[in-house]
Amino acid sequence: MKLFPYAHATHPQWVMAAGLVLAQLRAQIALHGYASAPTLALLYITDHYAAQAQDILAYLSGELPEITDWAGTVGVGIVSNNVEYVDEPALAVMLCELPSDQYRVFSGVAPLGMAFEAHTALVHADPHMADLPELIEELAERTDSGYLFGGLSSGRGKQVQFAVAGDGNVKGQGAASGVFSGGLSGVAFGAGVGMVSRVTQGCLPVAKAHQVTAADHNVVLALDGEPALAVLLRELHVSLDEPREALQAVRATLVGLTEHDRAGVVDAASITRTGHFGSDVLVRHIIGLDPGRSGVALAVPVSVGMELAFCQRHVQAARADLKRVCAEIREELEPQELALASATALAASEAQAAPHPDRGIAGAIYVSCTGRGGAHFGGPSAELQIIRQALGDVPLVGFFASGEIARSHLYGYTGVLTVFTAAG
């Protein structure tokens, strides 16, 4: 397994940033252990460069003619290994060396069709699309695993996506520039591309999960047969007799919901054995209280039978849960026994650590919420530094999204970490 070349740079002029990125990529391609014949590029830019998206793609693809396929999007911030660029002009690129029959770039002019058997897919989407959750679920159903990962474009201006397919557009669709606004785009992967993906919710339950036993649209009326408002107040240790303290506690609280599957049952516990939320849980806001009915109003419809747990989001919870998902990935990838040379390399200090094939990771994609990063983890780039400390110095790119995609769900305030491994 060879490592994916990757690079990132910031500069007020996009041409200068692109030149720095190209220099880094070419230097890595020449190094032993890195992919020397990549064909797929993942490109992420901050919204400072959104107006120049077409020029950036044309320049990079012209300088890297061996790359036949491109995918990516814009974000209010982007990430790479150990660093995040937020509210500054920057771009990041990762070059993937994958079997040509194991991936397809798709977009509105080159949709994912029956000619390719998709196992999973990286998805970029326009946040302003109507019926977006339904479209994501429909796309997930067109993959063998039902698992998608990615996020919604973010930024203060034009929302753009990159999608260039080496096998061309669908007949009759005409020529395409490779830069799109609206719709869904991304890369579908076959079963031969090994991946491990995890979702970090960044919040911790305050108590056990409950079953919704009565509800009216988005208002939860009863949990385990008890008035929902009473359960909430008890678990937050507050009372309506002291409204100011109660309101402050409720504002800092969210709910984790586990939805029904297609058979109408909850097929996974909300809270895992480690005391964290599982990936089936969707975290949503509390938008109000209904004292007259002893109900709790949520920012999403709720139905009887769902599992619900009240939770809170803070720095300690976010850091702990991100470390947890990284540890799960490492545990899944690392063999039980390592050769002495490999064990020595992986145990090197952070200053000496370098990308190493024995980590089992060729590259990684991280999509985090625009509401995370920075101060949410205790300082600039702290979120990415946690990943580097946990996984080692691995090639990584990604962006801050206005909504995160994992499985067939649209999340919020989460991080989705996906790593490319050896053959599936």
N, C-alpha and C positions, 0 to 999 in steps of 0.2 A: 504494500500500500504506500503510495507517495503522497506527500503533503501538498495541499493546494496553495499555490502562490497567492499572496494577498498584500494589499497596500492601502494606505490612507494618508491624507494630507489636507491641510487647510491653507488658504491664501485668498486675499481679496479678489484676485483675478483667477478665474477658473482655468485658464490656460496654464498658469504656473502650477496650480494644484495638480492638474492632469499630468503635467510633465514630471512632477515629483513622484506621482503614483506609478507612471510608466517606468521610471528608473528603478524603483523598488521591485516592481514585478519582473523586469528583465534580469535583475541581479539574482532574484530568487530562482527563476527558471533555470539559471545556469548552475545552481547549487545542487550537490548530491542530495538525494532524498526528496527533492521537490518534483512535482509533475512537470515534465518537459514538453508535453504535447496536449495542453488543455484545449477544450473546444467550447465550454460554457462559461460565461462571465456573469457574475452577480454584481450589479452596480447600484449603489445607494448614494444619494446626494441630499444635502440640506436644502431647505426652501430658498436660501439665498441664491442658489444656482438654478432654480426652477425655470426661469425665463430663458436660460441658456441650455436647457436639457437636450434639445436637438443637436446643438453644436457640440456639446460634450460627447454625446453618443457617436456622432459622426467622426469626431477627432480620435476618440479611443479606438473605435472599430477600424479606422483607417490605419492607425499605428499598430494594431494587433490583428492583422488580416487572417491569422490562423484561427481566431475565435469566430466561430460561425453562429453562435447563439448568445443572446443577451437577455437578461431579465433584471428587474429591480424597480425601485420607486423613489419617491421623495419623502423626506420627513423633516419635522421641525428640528430634529436632531438625528445623528447617525452614530453608530458605534463600531469599534473594531477592537482587536485584542488589547485589553488593559486601558482603553481610552474611550471617552464619549465626546462628541462635538455637538453642543447645543447652542442654538442662536448664534452661529458663526458659519461662514462659508466653508464647506468641506465636502469631500467625497471619499468613498471607500470602494474597493474592487476586490473580488476574490475569483480566481480562475480555477475551474473545476475540471478535472480529467476523469470523465466517466465514459463507459461504453456508449457509442452513438445510438445503439438500439435500446438503451435503458432510460432515456429521457426525451421529453418533447416540450418545447416552449409553446405556450398557448396564449391567445388573446382574442379580442373581438373579431379580428380578421383572420385568425388562425385558431379556431376553437378546438378544444379537446374532443377528438372524435373517436370513432370505433376502431380506427386503424392502429391505435396504440392502447395497450392494456396497462392502465395506470394503477399502481399500487398505492401511492400517496402523492401529495402535491404541495409545493410551495405556492402560496396564493397572495397576490397583492390586489387590493380592492379600493374603489372610490368610496369614501365614507358617506357621500351624499346620495348614493343609490337607494332607490325605494326597494322594499322587500329584501334587504341585504341578508338577514339571517336565513330566509328561505332559500336564497340563491346559494349561500354557502352550504347549507344542508343538501341541496340538490347536487352540487358539485362533489361533495363527499360521497354521495351514493354512487357516483360514477367511478370511484376508486375501489380496488379490491379490499383495502384495509378499512375504508371509511374514515381515514385520518388525513386531515389537512393541517398545515401549519403556515403561519405568516401573519399579515396584519393589514390594517387600513392605512392608506397614505395619510400624511399629516402635513400641516404647513399653513402659512398665513396667506398664501396666494394660490396659484394654479396647482391642482393635484395631478401629477403626471406619473405614468408608469412606463417602464422600458420593457419591450418584448420584441425580440428579433429571432425568428426561427430560420435556421439554415436550410430547411426544406421548403421554404417559401410560404406564401399565403394560400388560402383556399381559392380555387379557380373561380373567377368571376368577382372576387372581392377587390380586385385592383391592387395597386402598389401601396405599401404602407411605409411610413417613415421610421417606425420602431418606437415612437413616442406617442403614448395614448393618454386620453383623459376620459374617465368614466369606465364602468364595467369592471371585469375581472381579468387578470392576467397572471402569469407565473410559469412554473415549470412542473410538469408531471414526471414522476419517477417510476421506473419499473421495479419489480421485486428484486432484481439483481443489485440494486443500490442499497447498501446497508445503512440504516439510520437508527438513531435512538433519540427520542424527543420527550421532553418533560415540560409541565406547566407549573410555574410558581405563582401562588396566589398573593403572597406578601401580607397575609393577615392570619391571625390566630383565633380559633373559637374561644368564647368566654365560658362556655359550658357545653354540655352534651347536645347532640342533635335531637330534634323533636319531629314528630309527624304532624303535618297540617291536617286537622280533623274538621275544620270549617273555614270557608273562605268565600269572599264575594268580590269577584274580579281581582283587583290588586290589593285588597284588604284581607289580611290574615285575621280571622276571628277567634280561632281556637287552635291550640297546640297540645296534643296528647289529651284532648278533652277539657283542657283548662283555658280560660280566657287568655288570648295571646298577649295582651297588654300587661296582664299580671305576671306572666312568665318573663317578659322583657324587663320589667321593673325589678323583679326579684333577682334576676341574673346580673343586672347592673348595680344592684345594691343601692337603689334610689327610690324615692317616693314622690308622687304628685303633690304631696303636702309641702314639698320644697321644690317648686317648679323650676327655679333657675338651675339648680344642680342637676335635676332630672333632664332638662332640655340639653344641657351641656354634654351629659353622658350619652344621650340618644344621638346627638349630632356626630359623636365620635364612633358610632356603632353602625355596622352594616349587617347584611344577612347573606349566608351561603345557602343556596338552593340546589337540591339535586332533583332534576326533572325526571319525568316518566320516560321509559323507553317506548318503543312502538307498540308493545303489548300492554302498555298502561301501568307498568309497575316500576318501582325504583330498583335498579339492579346493582347498586353499589352504595356502600355506606358513605355518608358525607365526610366523616372524620376518620382519618387513617389511624393505624396503631401508634404512629409517632405523634399524634395529637395535632396534625395539620390537616388541611382540606385536600381531598383527592382531586384529580383532574376533571371529574364529572361535575364538580361543584361550580356554580355560577354565582359570583359575588355581586350583589346589587345593593342600592341605597335604600334606606328608610326615608320616606318623603313626608311622613306625618303620623300622628296618633289620632285614634278615634275613641275618645273616652266614653262616648255614649254607647258604643257597642263593644267596648273593651278590645278594640282592634288595633292593628299596626299596618299602616299603608306602605306598600313597597313600590319601587319604580319599575315593576314588571308584573304582569298578571300571574296569579298563583292559583293552584287548584288542590283539592283534597287529595291526600296521599303522598304529596311531596315531602321530602325531608328538608328541614330548615334548622340552621344553627346561627345564633347571633355571634358576631365576630368584630374584632377591632384591628385596624391597620396602623402600624407604627414602625419605627426604625428597627427595633429589635426583632419584631415579627418578620419583616421583609428580609433582613439579613439571614435570619435563621432558616427561613423557608428556601431561600436561594441556595444556601449551603447544602440544604437537604437534597434538592433535586440534582445538584452537581455531584454529590456523593453517590446518589442512585445511579447516575450515568457512569461514573467511574467504576462502581461495583459491578455493573453489567458488562463493562468492556474489559476490565483488567483480568488476565488469567490468574488462576490460583497460584501458579508458580512462574517466576521470571528468571531468565538467565542473569548471571551476576552483572554483566555489563549493562543490561537493560535496567535492572533494579538500581544500579548506581546512578545511571542517567536520570531516572525518574525521581530519585531522592535528592538530586542536586538542589542547592539553595536557589532562591528566586533569582538572584543576580546571575547565576550560572545556568539556570534552566533555559532550554531551547526546545523548539518543536522536535519531537522525537516519534518515529513510527510506532514504537512500542506502547505509546499512550493509546493506540487504537483509534485515533481520531485524525482524519485527513483534513477536516475543516469543520466549521461550525457557523450556524446562523442564529442570531439572537434578536428577537423582536420584543421590545419592552414598551410599556405604556408611557405616554407623554406625561402622565401624572407621577411617574416613578423617576429614578435617576437622581443625581445631584443630592440635594438635602434629604431626600427620602431615605437615602442609605448612609447619610452621615458626612458627605463631602463630594466634591467634583470627581467624577469617574469611579466612585467607590463601588457602584454596582458591577462594573466591568472588572474591577480589581478583585472582587470576590470570586468571580468566575475564573479568572486567571490563577488565583491562588489555589482553587479547588481542582481545576482541570489541567493546569500547567500552561505553558506558552504554546497555545494551539492557534492555527489560522482561524480568524473569526471576523465576520462582518454582520451588520444588521442596522436597524433603525428604530426610532421611537414612533410608535403608531398611535392613531386615535381610536384604536380598537384592535384587539389581538385575536387571531384565529388559531384554534387548536381543536382537533377532532372535527366535529361538525358544528362547533359552537363559536359564537362571537363573544369574547370576554372583554373585561375592562379592568384596569389596574393590575394587570398580570404581566408576567414575562414568559416567553415561549423559547426554550433553548433546544435546538436540534443539532445533532452532530452527525457527520458523515463518517461511517466506519468502513471496515473491510467488507468484502462481498457479502450480500445478504444471504 
